[in-house]
Amino acid sequence: MPRSVFLGWSNEDRAWSLALMQHEADICSGCGLPSSETHDPTNEYNYTATPTRCHACASASHAGKDGKIDSAGLSYRIERRS
């Protein structure tokens, strides 16, 4: 990161900004959870996936498709098992 981005920032501001960038870089693009945790083989099967549907997205996708039901708007809420 260019140092000029941080001109005028306090040391605490810079530290928080860098921490946020590290956190965002660790997020899995699929589930939104930390990749450092979810990609660890020891965590296999430590999560539950609950299907949920955005009915607005599904309606938009079905428009003009004779109302056929498909996976439009379907996503999964992922949670770590206790």
RARA-V874463 format. One record per residue. N is the residue number from 0. RES is the residue in three letters. PHI is phi in whole degrees, -180 to 180 (* if undefined). Layout:
BEGIN
N_RES_PHI / N_RES_PHI
END
This chain:
BEGIN
0_MET_* / 1_PRO_-63 / 2_ARG_-64 / 3_SER_-62 / 4_VAL_-63 / 5_PHE_-96 / 6_LEU_-60 / 7_GLY_84 / 8_TRP_-91 / 9_SER_-77 / 10_ASN_-59 / 11_GLU_-66 / 12_ASP_-60 / 13_ARG_-62 / 14_ALA_-63 / 15_TRP_-64 / 16_SER_-64 / 17_LEU_-65 / 18_ALA_-63 / 19_LEU_-64 / 20_MET_-63 / 21_GLN_-65 / 22_HIS_-61 / 23_GLU_-64 / 24_ALA_-69 / 25_ASP_-92 / 26_ILE_-84 / 27_CYS_-70 / 28_SER_-70 / 29_GLY_-84 / 30_CYS_-112 / 31_GLY_83 / 32_LEU_-93 / 33_PRO_-64 / 34_SER_-60 / 35_SER_-61 / 36_GLU_-93 / 37_THR_-74 / 38_HIS_-93 / 39_ASP_-77 / 40_PRO_-57 / 41_THR_-70 / 42_ASN_-98 / 43_GLU_-58 / 44_TYR_68 / 45_ASN_-93 / 46_TYR_-132 / 47_THR_-115 / 48_ALA_-122 / 49_THR_-109 / 50_PRO_-66 / 51_THR_-143 / 52_ARG_-123 / 53_CYS_-85 / 54_HIS_-70 / 55_ALA_-69 / 56_CYS_-64 / 57_ALA_-63 / 58_SER_-63 / 59_ALA_-64 / 60_SER_-71 / 61_HIS_-78 / 62_ALA_-58 / 63_GLY_83 / 64_LYS_-113 / 65_ASP_59 / 66_GLY_71 / 67_LYS_-66 / 68_ILE_-85 / 69_ASP_-138 / 70_SER_-89 / 71_ALA_-59 / 72_GLY_78 / 73_LEU_-83 / 74_SER_-141 / 75_TYR_-129 / 76_ARG_-91 / 77_ILE_-104 / 78_GLU_-135 / 79_ARG_-75 / 80_ARG_-71 / 81_SER_-77
END
